[in-house]
């Protein structure tokens, strides 16, 4: 070990060589190619993560219901289609609209917060024209809605909310309620400008007019029930439903033994050996007592004996509580 220790002269010579550059002390580091991509957590696309796949089922049902409702309301054929689905920030979304726009703010109990529908102004004026017997001609110049026009927009909004609530029933039971109608974008507030909205655009078209309705659901509003809206939950729900129907179908064809027990009595073996013809056996029940109905030897019902069209029968009067007598 002693020969591995540098002397003072050797240390001084090494330091001198390093200072003069005769010895290169820099370590060569091999270059490694690194693939670096920018990622903004605030702009992630929620719809691509499979969390809200059940909404697709809601939208499909809503399109059919809303198309039928509008056709009946305006007495003409209309087409309703979902043309786009995206996730954007609330601040960016609300800036895209001008004054006036038919903003309908509504609640979705028991979910916390508010959701929004935005009716394009030309579509609102066309709807109102149809409601008063017109062909749905668009306005040449967009103006502020009158009080009567706002009332008509409220009536149309109630029909939309009714159909949307029905469409939600198969996925998650909610109750929709109209909270406010606004026409100026600067007066509409749902969530913070940086919070995400799930936007679905529905195109309404006829031979005379066309326009869009924007349905906006805040992510924070749906977050508490995102598990029930996921694709995995839908698969489990469908699997359970299919198995349940199959089991009920199989059980429905299963044959079981059903015995109506008129009464009981207890005798010793000696008594049985002494039985003779015409002997009478006394039971512990009479004609006014309930009859116990056994299924596979398990008591399930109580009933009263009788005769129906010449056949002996038992009328079920009560379901036997399986916990009766316990404790």
C-alpha positions as MATLAB code, in Angstrom:
seq = 'XXXXXXXXXXXXXXXXXXXXXXXXXXXXXXXXXXXXXXXXXXXXXXXXXXXXXXXXXXXXXXXXXXXXXXXXXXXXXXXXXXXXXXXXXXXXXXXXXXXXXXXXXXXXXXXXXXXXXXXXXXXXXXXXXXXXXXXXXXXXXXXXXXXXXXXXXXXXXXXXXXXXXXXXXXXXXXXXXXXXXXXXXXXXXXXXXXXXXXXXXXXXXXXXXXXXXXXXXXXXXXXXXXXXXXXXXXXXXXXXXXXXXXXXXXXXXXXXXXXXXXXXXXXXXXXXXXXXXXXXXXXXXXXXXXXXXXXXXXXXXXXXXXXXXXXXXXXXXXXXXXXXXXX';
ca = [
       0.000    0.000    0.000;
       2.913    2.337    0.723;
       4.054    2.359   -2.918;
       0.583    3.632   -3.979;
       0.910    6.853   -1.975;
       2.256    9.817   -3.955;
       5.151   11.763   -2.524;
       4.968   15.530   -2.150;
       7.225   15.996   -5.205;
       4.931   13.801   -7.336;
       1.841   15.703   -6.167;
       3.431   19.044   -7.035;
       4.419   17.775  -10.484;
       0.880   16.513  -11.130;
      -0.684   19.820  -10.130;
       1.785   21.699  -12.302;
       0.939   19.529  -15.315;
      -2.772   20.103  -14.765;
      -2.273   23.876  -14.623;
      -0.209   23.893  -17.794;
      -2.738   21.795  -19.705;
      -0.461   18.847  -20.264;
      -3.085   16.636  -18.568;
      -6.746   16.861  -19.672;
      -8.921   16.362  -16.607;
     -12.276   16.845  -18.371;
     -14.307   13.654  -18.541;
     -15.836   12.832  -21.874;
     -19.560   12.217  -21.504;
     -21.191   10.267  -24.287;
     -24.028   12.131  -25.957;
     -27.422   10.522  -25.454;
     -30.320   11.427  -27.713;
     -33.267   12.492  -25.561;
     -36.752   12.948  -26.957;
     -38.194   15.936  -25.089;
     -41.782   17.030  -25.684;
     -43.590   19.901  -24.041;
     -46.670   18.972  -21.987;
     -49.175   21.439  -20.553;
     -51.255   19.950  -17.741;
     -53.915   22.641  -18.175;
     -54.690   21.669  -21.780;
     -54.967   17.900  -21.509;
     -57.806   16.440  -23.498;
     -60.156   14.842  -20.990;
     -62.424   13.271  -23.612;
     -59.599   11.032  -24.848;
     -59.036    9.399  -21.488;
     -62.160    7.260  -21.550;
     -63.574    8.854  -18.405;
     -66.811   10.059  -19.982;
     -67.652    7.444  -22.581;
     -71.174    7.158  -21.161;
     -71.875   10.692  -22.387;
     -71.856    9.350  -25.932;
     -74.912    7.272  -25.069;
     -76.562   10.334  -23.540;
     -75.912   12.444  -26.636;
     -77.251    9.774  -28.995;
     -80.521    9.496  -27.070;
     -80.796   13.263  -26.737;
     -80.470   13.753  -30.504;
     -83.407   11.416  -31.179;
     -85.592   12.918  -28.444;
     -84.807   16.535  -29.323;
     -85.418   15.994  -33.029;
     -88.866   14.568  -32.297;
     -89.682   17.406  -29.871;
     -88.659   20.164  -32.283;
     -90.536   18.569  -35.164;
     -93.676   18.453  -33.038;
     -93.199   21.990  -31.690;
     -92.682   23.643  -35.074;
     -94.802   21.214  -37.128;
     -92.061   20.626  -39.675;
     -89.227   18.195  -40.329;
     -85.957   19.098  -38.613;
     -82.599   17.388  -38.453;
     -80.509   17.279  -35.270;
     -76.944   15.976  -35.320;
     -74.007   16.018  -32.895;
     -71.232   17.427  -35.089;
     -68.318   17.962  -32.693;
     -67.026   17.067  -29.237;
     -64.086   18.803  -27.617;
     -62.610   20.016  -24.341;
     -61.667   23.686  -23.978;
     -61.087   26.230  -21.243;
     -64.098   28.253  -20.170;
     -62.332   31.561  -20.869;
     -61.532   30.566  -24.443;
     -65.031   29.217  -25.042;
     -66.976   32.257  -23.867;
     -64.827   34.667  -25.920;
     -66.019   33.015  -29.137;
     -69.570   34.387  -28.712;
     -70.922   37.843  -29.472;
     -73.765   39.882  -28.037;
     -76.534   38.759  -28.208;
     -76.344   34.977  -27.784;
     -78.968   32.792  -26.124;
     -77.139   31.538  -23.021;
     -79.217   29.131  -20.921;
     -77.717   28.335  -17.510;
     -79.173   25.278  -15.757;
     -78.579   23.026  -12.766;
     -78.096   19.246  -12.737;
     -79.066   18.078   -9.267;
     -77.591   16.343   -7.315;
     -74.415   17.530   -9.084;
     -72.879   20.751   -7.767;
     -72.544   23.761  -10.042;
     -74.173   24.874  -13.280;
     -74.056   23.809  -16.912;
     -74.698   25.882  -20.013;
     -76.397   25.806  -23.401;
     -75.506   28.465  -25.960;
     -77.978   29.104  -28.808;
     -76.529   30.969  -31.778;
     -78.531   34.215  -32.351;
     -79.638   33.395  -35.900;
     -81.010   30.067  -34.670;
     -82.941   31.779  -31.872;
     -84.581   34.229  -34.279;
     -85.421   31.390  -36.689;
     -87.001   29.356  -33.879;
     -89.102   32.324  -32.781;
     -90.214   33.044  -36.342;
     -91.369   29.424  -36.686;
     -93.262   29.605  -33.386;
     -95.255   32.577  -34.728;
     -96.097   30.849  -38.010;
     -93.145   31.940  -40.143;
     -90.703   29.908  -42.195;
     -87.743   30.539  -39.909;
     -86.236   33.357  -41.930;
     -82.979   34.640  -40.428;
     -82.606   38.271  -39.332;
     -80.729   40.553  -41.701;
     -79.212   42.388  -38.749;
     -78.609   40.828  -35.354;
     -80.132   42.836  -32.502;
     -80.820   42.389  -28.807;
     -83.666   40.023  -27.856;
     -86.952   41.573  -26.776;
     -88.741   40.417  -23.633;
     -91.182   38.350  -25.710;
     -88.287   36.725  -27.563;
     -86.590   35.901  -24.272;
     -89.802   34.226  -23.110;
     -89.898   32.186  -26.312;
     -86.258   31.192  -25.775;
     -87.177   30.084  -22.256;
     -89.967   27.894  -23.616;
     -87.628   26.266  -26.133;
     -85.003   25.782  -23.405;
     -87.476   23.941  -21.174;
     -88.167   21.476  -24.000;
     -84.432   20.934  -24.484;
     -83.836   20.353  -20.770;
     -86.710   17.877  -20.576;
     -85.254   15.779  -23.393;
     -81.740   16.031  -21.957;
     -82.941   14.855  -18.541;
     -84.666   11.857  -20.138;
     -81.502   11.023  -22.082;
     -79.479   10.984  -18.835;
     -81.802    8.472  -17.109;
     -80.077    5.360  -18.481;
     -76.658    6.551  -17.297;
     -77.162    8.588  -14.118;
     -80.420    9.947  -12.730;
     -80.371   13.745  -12.512;
     -82.931   16.544  -12.365;
     -82.403   19.542  -14.647;
     -83.683   22.973  -13.697;
     -83.493   26.284  -15.567;
     -81.656   28.899  -13.515;
     -81.034   31.865  -15.784;
     -81.173   33.129  -19.358;
     -78.512   35.622  -20.403;
     -77.630   37.284  -23.700;
     -74.276   38.956  -22.962;
     -71.140   36.743  -22.767;
     -69.514   38.977  -20.145;
     -72.375   38.238  -17.746;
     -72.039   34.445  -18.014;
     -69.990   32.702  -15.326;
     -69.789   28.960  -14.756;
     -66.255   28.219  -13.555;
     -62.850   29.895  -13.550;
     -61.542   30.926  -16.999;
     -58.832   28.242  -16.862;
     -61.205   25.395  -15.922;
     -62.137   22.799  -18.517;
     -65.500   22.441  -20.247;
     -66.723   19.427  -22.199;
     -68.370   20.935  -25.278;
     -70.773   19.166  -27.628;
     -72.158   21.030  -30.631;
     -75.549   20.024  -32.054;
     -76.454   21.187  -35.561;
     -80.120   22.030  -36.209;
     -81.162   22.271  -39.849;
     -84.290   22.523  -42.022;
     -84.939   23.575  -45.601;
     -85.281   27.186  -44.428;
     -82.650   27.688  -41.730;
     -79.819   26.113  -39.759;
     -77.778   26.832  -36.646;
     -75.952   25.302  -33.704;
     -76.551   24.683  -30.018;
     -73.477   24.337  -27.795;
     -73.911   22.116  -24.724;
     -71.264   22.834  -22.075;
     -70.609   20.628  -19.033;
     -67.846   21.691  -16.599;
     -65.341   18.966  -15.806;
     -65.497   19.866  -12.100;
     -69.258   19.252  -12.192;
     -68.882   15.743  -13.628;
     -65.753   14.778  -11.692;
     -67.663   13.270   -8.686;
     -69.454   10.779  -10.995;
     -66.662   10.147  -13.511;
     -66.417    6.491  -12.426;
     -70.077    5.911  -13.395;
     -69.422    7.564  -16.764;
     -66.302    5.569  -17.636;
     -66.030    2.880  -20.297;
     -65.023    0.239  -17.719;
     -68.136    0.949  -15.647;
     -70.319    0.618  -18.747;
     -68.770   -2.756  -19.571;
     -69.373   -4.034  -16.044;
     -72.930   -2.701  -16.123;
     -73.678   -4.388  -19.446;
     -72.092   -7.642  -18.268;
     -74.111   -7.653  -15.045;
     -77.287   -6.857  -16.958;
     -76.718   -9.627  -19.485;
     -75.935  -12.195  -16.798;
     -78.952  -11.114  -14.776;
     -81.302  -11.620  -17.724;
     -79.749  -14.988  -18.494;
     -80.046  -16.184  -14.897;
     -83.664  -15.035  -14.676;
     -84.420  -16.847  -17.915;
     -82.849  -20.083  -16.666;
     -84.552  -19.887  -13.274;
     -87.882  -19.176  -14.931;
     -87.811  -22.622  -16.571;
     -86.575  -24.496  -13.490;
     -89.015  -27.026  -11.988;
     -89.329  -27.202   -8.189;
     -91.423  -29.267   -5.778;
     -94.192  -27.312   -4.098;
     -96.092  -28.907   -1.204;
     -99.010  -27.398    0.723;
     -98.808  -28.796    4.239;
    -102.298  -29.180    5.721;
    -101.028  -30.112    9.176;
     -98.738  -32.263   11.275;
     -99.078  -34.904   13.966;
     -96.650  -37.030   15.978;
     -97.046  -40.697   16.851;
     -94.764  -43.310   18.297;
     -93.703  -46.364   16.353;
     -95.902  -48.483   18.638;
     -98.930  -46.302   17.817;
     -98.261  -46.720   14.094;
     -98.033  -50.506   14.491;
    -101.441  -50.494   16.188;
    -103.193  -48.512   13.428;
    -106.248  -50.183   11.937;
    -108.575  -49.433    9.037;
    -110.871  -46.444    9.642;
    -108.667  -45.035   12.400;
    -108.666  -41.192   12.406;
    -105.420  -39.223   12.684;
    -105.711  -35.898   14.451;
    -103.679  -33.005   12.919;
    -102.417  -29.918   14.746;
    -104.378  -27.533   12.467;
    -107.987  -27.089   11.488;
    -109.876  -25.747    8.410;
    -109.523  -22.137    9.672;
    -105.765  -22.296   10.126;
    -103.196  -21.200    7.561;
    -101.587  -23.789    5.332;
     -97.782  -23.747    5.084;
     -96.549  -23.857    1.478;
     -93.095  -25.444    1.164;
     -90.786  -25.100   -1.835;
     -88.153  -27.819   -1.901;
     -88.984  -28.494    1.787;
     -88.369  -24.844    2.722;
     -91.384  -22.939    4.149;
     -92.018  -19.909    1.876;
     -95.714  -18.936    2.053;
     -98.838  -19.136    4.163;
    -102.214  -19.765    2.524;
    -105.805  -20.830    2.973;
    -107.097  -24.155    1.571;
    -110.113  -24.186   -0.707;
    -111.635  -25.406   -3.973;
    -111.477  -23.671   -7.385;
    -113.603  -25.090  -10.219;
    -113.767  -28.464   -8.504;
    -109.988  -28.613   -7.877;
    -108.299  -28.418   -4.523;
    -106.303  -25.192   -4.216;
    -104.413  -22.977   -1.805;
    -104.672  -19.174   -1.861;
    -101.393  -17.473   -0.904;
    -102.028  -14.955    1.875;
     -98.597  -14.152    3.287;
     -94.873  -14.430    2.584;
     -92.996  -16.151    5.406;
     -90.221  -13.944    6.814;
     -87.003  -16.020    6.712;
     -85.794  -14.244    9.875;
     -88.934  -15.144   11.838;
     -88.074  -16.940   15.039;
     -84.393  -15.944   14.989;
     -82.698  -14.174   17.869;
];
